[in-house]
Amino acid sequence: MKKLVSVVAFTFLLMFSAQTISAQSLSQNQEKAEVVAKAQVAELTTQLNLTGDQSRTLYRAFVAKEVNYRKLVNGQDSNDATVVANKGKIDETFMISMKKTLTEEQYNQWLSNLKN
């Protein structure tokens, strides 16, 4: 009887330790809008020497752009007038937030990087 109790206790111990190991190995989904935005802002931060406030503001702008693109543009017919209009609105809103957030020098540098 003592052996049976020890085996059961040992089994429970193994089961609980296996769950904590698998929970620690979870990774972020690389296709989430937040992950994509974070990568883009990190790249811009090094290129344009952004401040903390600028980085936070741009992160929110990139997330909004990514979410709206996925909802209204991606996977849709690119020749449809509604999709083209939605894309234009999203891009215009994004450009306005970039212009408001960045200094004139940073904005011009960002635009030149876009063209290249």
N, C-alpha and C positions, 0 to 999 in steps of 0.2 A: 504494500500500500504506500509505503514511503517513497518507493521508486516511481510509482505512478504520479504522485503529487509533484515530485521533482521534475519529471518529464513534462507535465502540463505547465508548470511554472516556467520552465526553460523555453517551452514553445511560445508562451505568451510574451516572454522577454524578447525572443527573436522577432516575433510579429511586430511588436511596437518599435523596435529599433529599425526594422526594414522600412516602416512608414516614415520615420524621420529622415532617413537617408534619401528616399525618393522625393520628399518634399524639398529638400535642399538642392536637388538637381534640376528643379524647374527653371526654364529660361523664358525670356521675354519673346513674344511673337514679333518677328522682324517686320511684319507687314502692318502693324498697328500704326495709326496716324500719329500717336504720341512718340513712338520710337523713331519714325521717319523724321518728324519735326525736330526731335532732340538731336539727331545726327546732322541735320541741315543747320541748325543754330550753332552747334559746336564748330562746324566748319566755318561759318560766317564769323564767329567770335574770334577765331584765330586769324582769319583774313582781314577783318575790318577793325580788330581791337575793340570789341563792343564792351560797354559797361554792363553791370548786372541788371539794371533796369531795362536796358535795351534788349538784352538776351531774353528776359522774361516776356517782354512785350512781343518780340518777334516769335518766340515759341508759341504764344497764343495765336498769333497771326498764321503761322505755318500749320498749326493743328486745325484751325478753322478752314484754311484753304484745302488741306488734305481731306478733311471730312466732307466738305462740300463737293470736291471733285469726285470723290468716291460715290457720293449720293446722286449727283446730278449729271456728271460728265462721263466718267469711266464706264465702259461697257455699253454705252449708248451709241446711236448712229451719229457719227461726227458730221454728217451733212444735214441733219435735222436742225431747223431754225431755232427751236427751243433750246437744244443742247448748245448751239453756238452762242445764243444769247446768255444762257446760264454761265458758260465758260467766260464770256466777256465780263459779266458782272463780278464773278469770283476773282478774276485777274485784276480788274479795276480796284476792287476793295483791297486786295492784297497790296497792290502798288501804292495805294493811298496810305495804308498803314506803314509800309516800308519808308515812304517819304517823310511821314510824320515822326517816325522813330529814329531814323538815322540822321546824322549831320549831313550837310550838303556834300562835304568831301567823301564821307562814307557812302552816301547814296550814289554819287558819280562813280566811285570805285566799284561798287556792287553792279551798277549797270554795265560798266565796261567788262567786268568778269562774266556777265550774262551773255554778252555778245561774242565772247571768245569761246 
